[in-house]
Amino acid sequence: MGNYIFLISLPRSGSTMLQKALNNHPQIKTTSEPWMLLPLLYGDPISNFSINKKCVFNGKSASHAIKHSLLELYDSEILLKSSLIRVYKDLYNTDQNITKYFLDKTPRYYLIIDEIKKYFPHSKIVILLRNPLDILNSILSTWVKNNHHFLAFYKIDLFQGLDCLIEQINVESKSVYFIRYEQLINNPENEIKALTDFLHIEFNKNMLDLSNKTIWKLGDQKNINIKNSIDNLNKHSWLNYLSTKNWKIMKNYLEYIGEDKFNKLGYDFEAAMDSLDSIQPSLLRRIITPSLNYYTSKFSEILLPITTYKRNFLDRIRKNE
């Protein structure tokens, strides 16, 4: 049985770029974003188990039967999770004669870092950090665009996910390695070398070459496939092209994070706040513009089906033009 690397981050942190670099190493095997461990380790795996109700053999009845049979077989959640983990290991087994590691890059594993440590005690956990304001800016420009109610989709990442990563900064662990996006794009060779030292594998120059256009279903496939190498073109991009609406959202997010947590991540709270204050819109615009709390509220979640349908409808019209 091979070993495992878990690459964990918030979305829009450069994790697909780092995954492609690691994938170029002959001793690392990977695939898209498995997400496999979330239903197995987050909360109660039995409650997480469900089958499409519309499937031919009656998914509702199948889900009900499987849940009850598991409850009868396993009177301990730990025993059940251990058994499910064996299924995961069989699916992603790596032949150590060929590869040393299987790399599982699933950003939302931030929800189960402690469980990964418990059930994969010999694994390596790589946590990729990026300035939260750059992450929010990338979410706004890439996924949200002009429909700010879509921010409700990423509420878990912006709030709970960020707090989960900050919690790990305070925990000493030989199995966890932190790497910052800004340092990675400024000094890719040094940062990748340091990471391979942590993984106990030899640095390979091919890891700096992103020209191999591996096609994965998940992750940033549009932007990353344009790049042939790791570059620093997106550094501090959150300062560019801030509309009044995005300015207020950025300001609200920075205020939510607060000085202590922002600085703990390795970024300068006071400098970020000064940068925002230097380009603030008029008082009237700031008053009438909706807040981040509004766009991540229950009301926005209720509007999501409508806004999603509207976006899909407009996309179809544009494609037919």
N, C-alpha and C positions, 0 to 999 in steps of 0.2 A: 504494500500500500504506500502510495506517495504521500508527500506533505502538501500543505495548503498555505497559500497566501491569500489573505482577504484584504482587498483594496477598498477602503471605506472613505466616503467624503460626502459633502453636500453636492447636489447636482450643479452643473455648470462650474465645476472646480478644476477641470482639466483631467478628470480621471480616465476618459477614453484615450487621451493623448499618452498618458503614462502607461495605460494598459497596452497600447500598441508598441511602445518602446520595450516593455517587459516581454511582450509576445515575440520579439525578435531574438530573444535569448534561447538557445537550443535546449536548455533545461527547464523551460517554463511552457506550460500548455494552458490555453485559456479559450473561452468562448463568450461572446456577447455579455449579457448580464443575467446570470442564472435566476436570481431571486428565490432560489429553492429553499433556503434556510428560514426565510421569514415566516411562512405558514407552519414550519416545523418547530421553531424555537421562540417565536414571539407569542407570549401568552399561552393559552391552552390550545395545543395542536388539534384536538378533537373538535373544538368549536370552530377552528379555522377551516376544517375540512368540508368541502361542498362540491357537488357535481351539477353541471348545467341541467336545470329542471326539464328542458325541452329535449334532452337526448332520448334516443329511441327506447332505451331500457328503463326509463323513468328515473331521472336523476334524483328527484326528491326522495323516493323510496330507497335508492341505493345509498345516498348520503346518510339517511336515518339508520339503515341497517349497519353500515360500516362503523358509524360512531358508537353504536351500542355494542357491537362485537368487540371493539377496541376497549371500551369501558369494562367489559366482562373479562377480557384477557389481561389487562394491565391495571392493577390497583394503585400503581405509583406513576406519577407524571414523569419522574426521572427515568424509570425503566422504559416507558413508552418513547420518550425523546431519544434515549440511547438507541433503541431499535430503529427509529426513523433515521437517525444519523447514519446508521450502517447502510441504509438504502442510498442516501446521498453519496457516501464514500464509494459504493459500488458503481453508481452512475458516473462519477467523476474520478474514477480510479486512474492514477498515472503509473505507468511502468517505469520504475526507478532505473531500469537499465537504459532508458531513453531520456526521460524527463524526471527532474527532481521534484517539481512543484506543479500543482494545478492552481491557477490564479482565478479566484472568484471575485470579480469586480461588480459589486452591487451596492450603490451608494446608500440605500436605506438600511443597510446592515448596521448603521449607527444605533438602531433600536435594539440590537441584540449583541452588542460587543461583549458584554459580560458573559452571555450564554456561549458565545464562540470560544471565549477563553476557557470556559468550563468543559465544553464537549470536544474542543479541539486544542488540548493543552500544548501540543507540539507545533501548532501552526504559527505563522508570522502574520501580524496585523499591521498593515500600512495605512496610516491615516493622512490623507491629503487635505491640507488646509489652504484656504484662499480668503482674501479680504471679503468679508460678508457683503460689502457694498458693491464689489465687482460681481459677486454671485447674483445679487438682486438685480443689478443692471443687465446682466446676461439673460436672466429669466424674463425680464421686461422686454428686451429687444428681440429675443429669440422665440419665446413661447407665448407671451402675453400680447405683445405688440399694442394694438389700440383697444383691446378688450380687457380692461383691468380687473374685471370680475374673475378672470382666469387665475388671478393670484390665489384664490381660495383653494385651487388644486395643490398649491405648493406651500400652504400654511404649515404643514407638518415639518417641511424641510427648513423653512425660515425660522421657526421658533423652537420646536422640540428637537429637531435635528441638530441645530446649532448648539443647544444646551447639552446634548448628549456628547458631542465632540469636545466641548469645553470641560466637561466632567472628566474626560480621559486624560486631559493635560495634567490634572492633579494626581493621577494614579501612576506610581512607579511600576513599570513592567518591562522585563527584558524581551518580551514577545511583541511589543508595540513600538513602531517606528513612525515618527512624524516627519513629513516633508511639506514644505511650503511651495505653493504654486509659483510665487514670485521668484523664489530662489531657483526653482527648477528651470524656469524659462530664461533666467539671466545667466545661469551657469549649469547648463544641462549635463555636461560631461562630469563635472565634480559631483553633482547631486545624484546622478545615476550610479556613479562609482561608489559613493557612500551607501547607497541603497543595496547594491550588490554585495558589499561587505557585510551588511546586516543580514542578508539572505544566505551568506556563505557560498556564493557562486562567483565565478570569475567574470569581471567586466568584459563586455563584448562591444566593439565599436559599432556593430550593426544596430545596437539598441538606440543609437542617435539618428538612425535613418527611418523616416516615416513614409518613404515612397511606396512601400508595399501596401497597396490599397485593399486590405482585408475588409470584406463586407460583413458587417454584423447587423442584426435587426434592431438592437437597442444601443443607447448611447449616442453621442454626437457624431453621426456619420457624414453629415453634410460638410461641416467646417473642417473636421479633422482630415478628411480625404483630399482637401485642397493643399494641405501642408506636406512638404517633403522632409521637414526637420522641425525640431522644437525651437520656436522663436519667441520673442518678447513683444510682439506687436499689440497684444491685448492687455498690456500692463496698465493699471489704473484707468481703464476705459470708462469707469463709472462717472468720471468728471466731464465726459463729453456728451453733448447733445441732450442735456437734461431739460425736458419740458417742465412746465409748472406742476403738472400732475405727478410726474416722476420725481421732481425735486422734493415735493412734500412726502411722498412715499419713502424716499431715501432718508429724509430727516426723521420721520417717524421711526424707521427701522433702526437708525443709529441711536436714537433716544431709548428705544426698547432694549437694545443690547447693553447700553450703558458703558461708562468708562472702564470699570473694572474688567468686565468680560472682553471688551474690545482689545484692551491692552494685553490681556492674558493670551489672546490669540496671536499676539506679536505685532499688532498694528497700533498706530498712534491716534487715539480718540480725539485729542484736542486738535490735531492737524486736520483730521477729517471734518470735524465740526466747523473749524475756521474756513475750510474750503467751501462747505455748503453755505455758510453765512455770507461769504463774499459774493455769492451769485444768487442770493435769495430774491424771489419775485416780490411784487408789491404786496402790501398788507391785505388789500382787498382780494387779490388772487389767492393768497394763502388761506384766507378765511373761507372763501367759497369752494375751494378745491377739496374733494373728499379725501379722507385719511386712509392710511394703511389698515387701521382697524376696521373701517367700513368695507374695504375690498376683501378682507379675510374673515368677514363676519358670517353668521348663519344666513343672513339675507342674501349675501353674494352666492353662498352655496346653493340656495334655493333657485337663484337665477341661472345657475350654470347650465342646466339642460337647454334653456332658451338661448343663451348666448352661444353655446356650442352648436346648436342647430343653425343659428344665424351665420356663424362663421363658416360652417360647412357648406351652407347654401350659397354664400357669396363666393367661396372658393370654386364651387362648381361652375358658377356663372363666368368667373374669370378664365377658367380653363376652356370654356366653350367659345370665348370671344375670338 
